[in-house]
Amino acid sequence: MLAEKINYEKEVLGDEQGKYNLSAPIQDMLLSIGIPPNIYGYAYITYAVELLLKDSEYQHYVTKGLYVDIARKYRTTPSRVERAIRHAISVAWLHGNADLIHHIFRNCVRPDKGVPSNSVFLARLYYYIKNYVSMAG
């Protein structure tokens, strides 16, 4: 499903230098996981994954790089970005699609482990979507 969406984006928007809109498939994935679009974390996670797909080095600088750039775009503070992402992850973990969450996050989904950290969640989501981008392209 995600690979088909990415192929559609490439066909409709073109693949000029590999730059096509990834926000739609990322948002579809977040909705499928169970993150509602009416919470701030939804937009922040979408942008975070877009940034990670552009520059994977962000995963090594989540607090001092990724959150700062997201905060700058949305005119808020990095601590609010961190908190909103944590809240979105908690919502998905408690009320989301357990089968899809297990498929994407594999060993992170264990009752004794609890909710994954923001960094782990973003990294897993990044690698999952990156895998589909390479399959689609």
ABEGO torsion letter per residue (X at the ends): XAAAAAAAAAAAAEBBGGBBBAAAAAAAAAAAAGBBAABAAAAAAAAAAAAAAABAAAAABAAAAAAAAAAAAAGBBAAAAAAAAAAAAAAAAAABBAAAAAAAAEAABBAAAEBBBAAAAAAAAAAAAAAAAAAAX
